[in-house]
Amino acid sequence: MEFITSWVTNIIVFVLLATVIDMLLPNSAMQKYAKMVIGLLLIAVIISPILKLFQSDFDDLLKIATSSIDEKTNHQVENLTELKKKEIQAVQDAYILKQMAVDMRTGVEEELMDQYKMEIQSLNLEVKNKDQPSLPDDLQKISIVLQQTKDQTASVEVVAKVDIDTKQSSQKSSSDLEHIRGFLAAKWAVDEEIIEFAGERGG
């Protein structure tokens, strides 16, 4: 209500002022230009509330559009940052796992060759929690491929007669693997159950 009262008052004041100016102006060629300018100003005063309304709406729309764009941009930046963090973390975890496998292999290599004449051909680690695993607590499985040392396979002794008992050979091989499993579990401070050799369980 106050806004309408102010608007009507401005129009009345302007009309009175325009009338006074029109009366004071002498009859000349300038009078018609003055009347035209006063008429344009009067139109401006009359439509000023409408212009203010449009201007207010435009400002609001501009603020909404700007905030929406900023929100989308921030959301995209956050998603991209999170994705990059996950990628970097995955690379770091893979490197840590690989480095741990190398350290584990190096730590037992010499004793394994001396005691059992075997060497680790490959060693793979599997963890329960792939996102930031806690090692060695999260170790789920240690897959190992063993092979005889080169010296052992290269040296061939000449024998007169060889008797092969498949049952004894299988039992001996299984017994050797259990000894090696126990040796590795003790060295790595892990449970024997998570150590798996190639060929076991259909592997």
C-alpha positions in Angstrom: 0.0 0.0 0.0 2.8 2.4 0.9 4.5 1.6 -2.5 1.3 2.6 -4.4 0.9 5.8 -2.3 4.5 6.8 -3.1 4.0 6.0 -6.8 0.8 8.2 -7.1 2.4 11.0 -5.1 5.4 11.0 -7.5 3.1 11.2 -10.5 1.0 14.1 -9.0 4.2 16.0 -8.1 5.7 15.5 -11.5 2.4 16.6 -13.3 2.3 19.8 -11.1 6.0 20.5 -11.8 5.5 19.9 -15.6 2.5 22.3 -15.5 4.5 25.0 -13.8 7.4 24.6 -16.3 5.0 24.7 -19.2 3.5 27.9 -17.9 6.9 29.5 -17.4 8.2 28.6 -20.9 7.7 31.3 -23.5 5.9 30.6 -26.7 8.7 29.5 -29.0 10.0 26.6 -31.0 11.6 25.2 -27.8 8.2 24.8 -26.1 7.2 21.7 -28.2 10.5 20.1 -27.5 10.1 20.8 -23.8 6.6 19.3 -23.8 7.9 16.2 -25.5 10.7 15.7 -22.9 8.2 16.3 -20.1 5.8 13.8 -21.6 8.6 11.2 -21.9 9.6 11.8 -18.3 6.0 11.4 -17.2 5.8 8.1 -18.9 9.0 7.0 -17.2 7.6 8.0 -13.8 4.3 6.1 -14.5 6.0 2.9 -15.6 8.9 3.0 -13.1 7.2 0.5 -10.7 6.9 -2.0 -13.6 10.5 -1.5 -14.5 11.5 -2.0 -10.9 9.5 -5.2 -10.8 11.1 -6.5 -14.0 14.5 -5.5 -12.7 13.9 -7.3 -9.3 12.7 -10.4 -11.1 15.7 -10.4 -13.4 18.1 -10.0 -10.4 16.4 -12.9 -8.7 16.6 -15.0 -11.8 20.3 -14.1 -12.3 21.0 -15.0 -8.6 19.2 -18.4 -9.0 20.9 -19.2 -12.3 24.4 -18.2 -10.8 23.9 -20.2 -7.7 22.7 -23.2 -9.7 25.7 -23.0 -12.0 28.0 -22.7 -9.0 26.4 -25.6 -7.2 26.8 -27.8 -10.3 30.4 -26.7 -10.8 31.2 -27.4 -7.2 29.5 -30.8 -7.3 31.5 -31.7 -10.5 34.8 -30.6 -9.0 34.1 -32.6 -5.8 33.2 -35.7 -7.8 36.4 -35.3 -9.9 38.5 -34.7 -6.8 37.0 -37.8 -5.1 37.6 -39.9 -8.2 41.3 -38.8 -8.5 41.8 -39.5 -4.8 40.4 -43.1 -5.3 42.6 -43.6 -8.3 45.7 -42.4 -6.4 44.8 -44.5 -3.4 44.3 -47.6 -5.6 47.7 -47.1 -7.2 49.3 -46.6 -3.8 47.6 -49.8 -2.4 48.7 -51.8 -5.5 52.3 -50.5 -5.1 52.3 -51.3 -1.4 51.0 -54.8 -2.1 53.6 -55.4 -4.8 56.4 -54.1 -2.6 55.3 -56.3 0.3 55.3 -59.4 -2.0 58.9 -58.5 -3.0 60.0 -58.0 0.6 58.4 -61.3 1.7 60.0 -63.2 -1.2 63.5 -61.6 -0.5 63.2 -62.3 3.2 62.9 -66.1 2.8 64.7 -66.8 -0.5 68.1 -67.7 0.8 66.9 -70.0 3.6 64.4 -71.6 1.3 67.1 -72.5 -1.1 69.5 -73.7 1.6 67.0 -75.9 3.5 64.6 -77.1 0.8 66.5 -76.5 -2.5 63.4 -74.6 -3.7 62.9 -71.1 -4.8 59.8 -68.9 -5.3 59.0 -68.4 -8.9 56.0 -66.1 -8.2 54.2 -64.7 -5.2 50.8 -63.0 -5.3 48.9 -61.5 -2.4 45.1 -61.2 -2.0 43.6 -58.9 0.7 40.1 -58.7 2.2 39.8 -54.9 2.2 41.1 -53.6 -1.1 40.5 -49.9 -0.1 43.4 -49.0 2.2 44.2 -52.5 3.4 45.9 -53.0 6.8 48.8 -55.3 6.2 49.4 -58.0 7.2 46.1 -58.3 9.1 44.0 -58.0 5.9 45.9 -60.7 4.0 43.4 -63.3 2.8 45.6 -65.5 0.6 49.2 -65.9 -0.4 49.5 -67.8 -3.7 53.0 -69.2 -4.4 54.6 -71.0 -7.3 57.6 -73.0 -6.2 60.3 -74.5 -8.4 63.5 -76.4 -7.7 66.7 -74.4 -7.7 68.6 -74.4 -10.9 71.6 -76.2 -9.4 69.2 -79.0 -8.2 67.6 -79.5 -11.6 70.8 -79.1 -13.5 72.8 -81.8 -11.6 71.9 -85.3 -12.7 73.3 -88.2 -10.8 74.0 -91.5 -12.6 72.2 -94.4 -11.0 72.1 -98.1 -11.8 68.5 -98.6 -11.1 65.6 -96.4 -10.1 62.4 -97.6 -8.4 59.5 -95.1 -8.4 56.8 -95.5 -5.8 54.1 -93.0 -6.7 52.4 -93.2 -3.3 55.7 -92.5 -1.4 56.6 -89.7 -3.8 53.2 -88.1 -3.4 53.4 -88.3 0.4 56.9 -87.0 0.4 56.0 -84.1 -1.8 52.9 -83.3 0.4 55.1 -83.5 3.5 57.7 -81.2 2.0 55.1 -78.7 1.1 53.7 -78.7 4.6 57.2 -78.2 6.0 57.7 -75.3 3.6 54.3 -73.9 4.5 55.1 -74.0 8.2 58.5 -72.4 7.5 57.0 -69.6 5.4 54.1 -69.0 7.9 56.6 -68.6 10.7 58.9 -66.3 8.8 56.0 -64.1 7.6 54.0 -64.3 10.9 50.8 -65.4 9.1 48.4 -68.3 9.4 49.4 -71.4 7.5 45.9 -71.7 6.1 46.3 -68.6 3.9 49.4 -69.9 2.2 48.5 -71.8 -1.0 50.9 -73.4 -3.4 50.3 -73.9 -7.2 48.5 -77.1 -7.9 46.6 -77.2 -4.6 42.8 -77.1 -4.6 42.7 -77.5 -8.4 44.9 -74.4 -8.8 
